[in-house]
Amino acid sequence: MYPLLEVRLVRPLILEKDSIIMSKDETLLYCSNCQKKVNWHVKPVNHSRHLIIAICTLGMWLPAWLGLSLLKLKYCDHCESTLSGD
């Protein structure tokens, strides 16, 4: 009665302890260092390390920590350089 809907879930593949590799369904981004379109990954923020730094600097690190938490940098899988643009 109801047509079957194909549902595809795009999940990140976790291959390393401290980085998330995006699945093959994600778009490739151009790496200016490698001179080609490459797969990319996002490194999660180590909140415990940033908490210790914020305590040692009497809270002066809090704006940097907030910026790092909100800004998700994309890194090239081949050369680990940051990727810019869409």
Secondary structure by P-SEA (a helix, b strand, c coil): cccbbbbbbbbbbbccccbbbbcccbbbbbbccccbbbbbbbbbbaaaaaaaaaaaacccaaaaaaaaaabbbbbbcccccccccc
